Amino acid sequence: MALALPSLEPRQQQQQQTTARGEIQEIDIFHRFDVVSDSSDHHYLDIIKKENNSGSKKTKGEGDSFSNISSGAYKKIMQEWKILEKHLPDSIYVRVYENRIDLLRAVIIGAAGTPYHDGLYFFDIAFPPDFPARPPLVYYRSFGLRINPNLYANGRVCLSLLNTWPGKKREKWNSSESTVLQVLVSLQALVLNEKPYYNEPGNGVLPGRAIWEKKSNAYSENVFFLSCKTMLFLLRTPPTNFEGFVTGHFREKAGVILSACNAYIKGEVRVGFYRNDGSCSSCKSSSHVHVSEKFKGLMGQLYPQLVSGFKRNGASLGDFLEQLKQPVEKKTLSFKGKTVRMVFGKLKKVLGLKKKDNSGKSGVKSNGS
């Protein structure tokens, strides 16, 4: 039977925006939910095909459950589409595929007040042939980085709602009630949260709150560092159908992210709690907070790469580039018996800015951006 999709077609819309010069330009609208056609880089593209074509036992009609509009899986997926289209929060975007209704992709914007703030976190999702009897499969696009106890470097997602982590019966997938929207909201609220260290079973259980909080703060520092590395990976290889979204997001948020990096390195704000106005959402702003030397060293090395990446992406970094003209400061930081030399002059090297030589030439490199 031919595939008959509901009236949810790809939308190409634009709206007008007035620039600082008073010029009117057209900008694309990136809808929170939309239907697309290219699923070529989806993690489950071939895995689900192999499962459907495998020699495993299947119930009658299961093989064509995604193309048969009378099948339970097809009807349930169409319901999921409608729920997502109507009820997605502002910070979650979803793309479904007109030729592969068993697949979808979602991106969650990291919430303020967490070490994930302003980052983008992509998840590839697949419906099994007997959906909703089984929960959807979810893969986190990690780039090999472990940013959370529930999100593994290999992409595995541990969540009770997905039946990939132990939990009470009411926390597990319920075929008659659970939805993909619940999965996405759970990932945002329960996984990408303020203190992810405590997502690990056993952490914080024994007495000694001060010790646990110290470990939690150190974990959040590493999470923010890895999230910044994830930003660079996404700028280099944005997921298909989200290229413009990734570019626009980091072009807009570059200044906030770099300001947060500076505030965290200086100990002005606890990692994860930077606000656009420089205030702290969950700590005393009257005194400096402790920041590990390890974090300072790692961020000192990554910061120039962030500036360079955002600059190539077209972000306006006037204030940050102006700072490069200031005298270069060098620091030697030690942690765990190792010494890390922070050379802030590396920013100039990455961006192609050099001091004038004896001949009077500026020595500015051309980086093609």
C-alpha positions in Angstrom: 0.0 0.0 0.0 1.3 3.4 -0.9 2.6 5.6 2.0 0.1 8.4 2.8 1.4 11.0 5.1 -0.7 13.6 7.0 -0.8 17.2 5.8 2.6 18.0 7.4 4.8 19.2 4.6 8.2 20.8 4.6 7.8 24.5 5.2 10.2 27.0 3.6 9.2 30.4 5.1 11.0 33.6 5.6 10.5 36.8 7.6 11.9 40.3 7.2 14.4 41.7 9.6 15.8 45.2 9.8 19.5 45.6 10.1 21.4 48.2 12.1 21.8 50.2 8.9 18.1 50.2 8.4 18.2 47.7 5.6 15.6 45.0 5.3 16.7 41.5 4.7 15.0 38.1 4.5 15.9 35.5 7.0 14.8 31.8 7.1 12.5 30.7 9.8 13.7 27.4 11.5 10.5 25.8 12.8 10.6 23.8 15.9 9.0 20.9 14.0 9.2 20.1 10.3 9.3 17.3 7.8 12.4 16.8 5.7 13.7 14.2 3.2 17.4 13.7 3.7 18.1 11.1 6.3 21.5 10.0 5.0 23.5 10.7 8.1 21.0 9.3 10.6 22.6 6.9 13.1 19.8 4.3 12.7 19.4 4.6 8.9 20.8 1.1 8.2 20.5 -0.4 11.6 16.7 -0.4 11.5 16.7 -1.7 7.9 18.9 -4.6 9.0 16.5 -5.3 11.9 13.5 -5.3 9.6 15.2 -7.6 7.1 16.8 -9.9 9.6 15.7 -13.5 10.1 14.3 -12.8 13.5 10.7 -13.9 14.2 8.1 -11.3 13.2 4.4 -11.1 13.8 2.1 -10.9 10.8 2.4 -7.6 9.0 5.3 -6.3 11.0 7.7 -6.0 8.1 5.6 -3.3 6.5 4.4 -1.6 9.7 6.0 1.8 8.7 4.3 1.9 5.2 1.0 0.3 6.0 -1.3 3.1 7.2 -3.5 0.5 8.9 -0.7 -0.7 11.2 -0.6 0.2 14.8 3.0 1.5 14.5 2.1 3.8 11.6 -0.9 5.3 13.4 1.0 5.8 16.7 3.9 7.5 14.9 1.5 9.9 13.2 0.1 10.7 16.7 3.7 11.4 17.9 4.2 13.8 15.0 1.1 15.8 15.9 2.1 15.9 19.6 5.5 17.2 18.7 4.3 19.7 16.2 1.9 21.3 18.8 3.7 20.9 22.1 7.5 21.2 21.7 9.1 23.7 24.1 11.1 26.6 22.7 14.4 24.9 23.4 13.8 21.7 21.5 13.7 21.3 17.7 12.7 18.1 15.8 13.0 17.0 12.2 11.1 13.9 10.9 11.5 12.2 7.5 8.9 11.9 4.8 10.4 8.7 3.4 11.4 7.2 6.7 8.7 7.8 9.3 10.5 5.4 11.7 13.3 8.0 12.1 13.5 11.4 13.6 16.2 13.8 14.9 16.0 16.2 17.8 18.3 18.9 19.2 18.1 20.3 22.7 19.5 23.7 23.6 21.3 23.6 27.0 19.4 25.4 29.7 20.7 28.4 31.6 21.8 27.6 35.1 23.5 24.4 34.0 27.0 23.6 32.7 25.3 22.8 29.4 24.0 26.3 28.8 24.0 27.6 25.2 25.2 24.2 23.9 23.5 22.1 21.3 22.8 18.4 22.0 21.6 16.2 19.1 19.8 12.9 19.4 18.9 10.4 16.7 15.7 8.5 17.4 14.2 5.4 15.8 10.9 3.6 16.3 11.0 -0.2 16.5 8.7 -2.1 14.2 6.4 -3.0 17.1 6.2 0.5 18.4 4.7 1.5 20.9 5.1 -2.0 22.5 8.8 -1.1 22.8 10.2 2.3 23.5 12.0 4.3 20.8 15.8 3.8 20.3 17.8 6.9 21.2 21.4 7.7 20.2 23.3 10.8 21.4 25.7 12.3 18.9 28.6 12.5 21.3 31.7 12.9 19.1 33.3 10.5 21.5 32.8 12.7 24.5 31.2 11.7 27.8 29.3 14.8 29.0 26.9 13.1 31.4 26.6 9.9 33.5 23.5 9.0 31.4 25.1 9.8 28.0 27.9 7.5 27.0 30.8 8.3 24.7 29.5 5.6 22.3 26.1 7.4 22.1 24.2 5.1 24.5 21.5 6.9 26.4 20.5 5.5 29.8 17.0 6.6 30.9 14.3 4.7 32.8 11.7 5.9 30.3 13.6 4.2 27.5 14.0 1.0 29.6 17.8 1.4 29.3 18.1 2.1 33.1 16.5 0.5 36.1 13.6 2.4 37.6 10.2 2.2 39.2 7.4 0.9 37.1 5.8 4.4 36.8 9.2 5.7 35.5 9.4 3.2 32.6 8.0 3.2 29.2 4.2 2.7 29.1 3.0 1.8 25.6 -0.4 3.4 26.2 0.8 6.7 27.7 4.4 7.4 27.1 5.5 9.7 24.2 8.6 10.9 22.4 7.9 14.4 23.7 8.2 13.0 27.3 11.5 11.4 26.3 12.9 14.7 25.0 11.7 16.7 28.0 13.1 14.1 30.4 16.5 14.4 28.6 16.5 18.1 29.0 15.2 18.3 32.6 16.6 15.1 34.2 19.8 14.5 32.3 21.1 17.9 31.1 20.6 19.4 34.6 22.2 21.8 37.0 24.4 19.2 38.8 24.8 16.2 36.5 27.4 14.6 38.9 24.5 13.4 41.0 23.0 11.5 38.1 25.6 8.8 38.8 24.1 6.2 41.3 25.8 6.4 44.7 27.1 10.0 44.4 26.0 12.1 47.3 24.4 9.2 49.2 26.9 9.0 52.1 27.5 11.9 54.6 29.9 14.7 53.8 28.0 17.3 51.8 31.0 19.6 51.3 33.1 16.8 49.8 30.3 15.8 47.4 29.7 19.4 46.3 33.4 19.8 45.6 33.4 16.8 43.4 30.1 18.0 41.8 31.7 21.3 40.9 34.8 19.6 39.4 32.5 17.4 37.3 30.5 20.4 36.1 33.8 22.1 35.1 34.7 19.1 32.9 31.2 19.0 31.5 31.4 22.6 30.4 34.8 22.1 28.8 33.5 19.0 26.9 30.4 20.9 25.9 32.6 23.7 24.4 34.5 21.0 22.5 31.2 19.7 21.2 30.4 23.1 19.9 33.6 23.0 17.8 32.7 19.6 16.4 29.2 20.8 15.5 30.5 23.8 13.7 32.8 21.6 11.6 30.2 18.9 10.9 26.7 20.0 11.6 24.0 17.3 11.3 22.1 17.2 8.1 19.0 19.5 8.0 20.4 21.5 10.9 23.3 23.3 9.2 21.6 26.7 9.2 20.4 26.3 12.7 23.8 25.4 14.1 25.4 28.3 12.3 22.8 30.8 13.4 22.7 29.6 17.0 26.5 29.9 17.6 26.7 33.1 15.6 24.2 34.6 18.1 25.5 33.0 21.2 29.3 33.3 20.6 29.7 36.4 22.7 27.8 35.0 25.7 29.7 31.7 25.5 33.1 33.5 25.4 32.1 35.9 28.2 31.1 32.9 30.3 34.4 31.2 29.6 36.3 34.3 30.9 34.1 34.6 33.9 34.6 31.0 34.9 38.4 31.0 34.4 38.6 34.1 36.6 36.4 32.6 39.3 33.8 35.4 39.0 30.9 32.9 38.6 30.6 29.3 39.4 30.7 27.1 36.3 27.2 26.8 34.8 25.7 29.9 36.4 26.7 32.7 34.0 24.0 35.0 32.9 24.0 37.4 30.0 24.3 40.3 32.4 27.3 38.7 34.1 25.3 37.8 37.3 25.2 34.4 39.0 22.0 32.5 39.3 23.0 30.3 42.2 26.0 31.7 44.1 27.1 34.7 45.9 28.4 37.3 43.5 30.2 39.3 46.2 33.1 36.9 46.4 35.2 34.8 44.0 34.4 31.1 43.7 37.0 28.3 43.6 38.0 27.1 40.2 40.4 24.2 39.7 43.7 24.8 38.1 43.0 21.9 35.8 39.9 23.7 34.4 41.8 26.9 33.9 44.5 25.1 32.0 42.1 23.2 29.8 40.0 26.2 29.0 43.1 28.3 28.4 44.0 25.9 25.6 40.5 25.6 24.2 39.5 29.3 24.4 41.6 30.3 21.3 40.0 27.5 19.3 36.5 28.7 20.3 37.3 32.3 19.3 38.7 31.1 15.9 35.7 28.8 15.3 33.2 31.5 16.1 35.0 34.0 14.0 35.0 31.6 11.0 31.3 31.1 11.6 30.6 34.8 11.1 30.1 35.9 14.7 30.7 39.5 15.7 33.6 39.4 18.1 34.8 43.0 18.2 35.4 43.2 21.9 37.1 39.8 22.1 39.4 40.6 19.2 40.2 44.0 20.7 41.5 42.1 23.8 44.1 40.5 21.6 45.8 43.9 21.2 46.5 44.0 24.9 49.9 42.8 26.4 50.3 39.1 26.3 50.2 37.3 29.7 51.8 33.9 30.3 50.9 31.6 33.2 52.2 28.2 34.3 49.5 26.1 36.0 50.1 22.8 37.8 47.6 20.0 38.5 48.0 16.3 39.2 51.8 16.6 39.0 51.7 18.0 35.5 52.4 21.5 34.3 50.3 23.3 31.8 51.6 26.5 30.2 48.8 28.9 29.3 49.9 31.2 26.6 47.2 33.7 25.9 49.2 35.0 23.0 48.1 31.8 21.2 44.9 33.7 20.4 46.9 35.9 18.0 48.5 32.9 16.3 45.1 31.1 15.8 43.5 34.2 14.4 46.4 35.2 12.3 47.3 38.3 14.3 51.1 39.1 14.7 53.2 42.0 15.9 54.7 44.3 13.4 58.1 43.2 12.2 61.2 45.4 11.8 60.1 46.2 8.2 57.0 47.8 9.5 54.7 45.1 7.9 51.7 44.1 10.0 52.2 40.4 9.5 48.4 39.7 9.5 47.6 36.4 8.0 44.8 35.7 5.6 42.6 33.0 6.9 40.0 33.1 4.2 37.1 33.9 6.6 
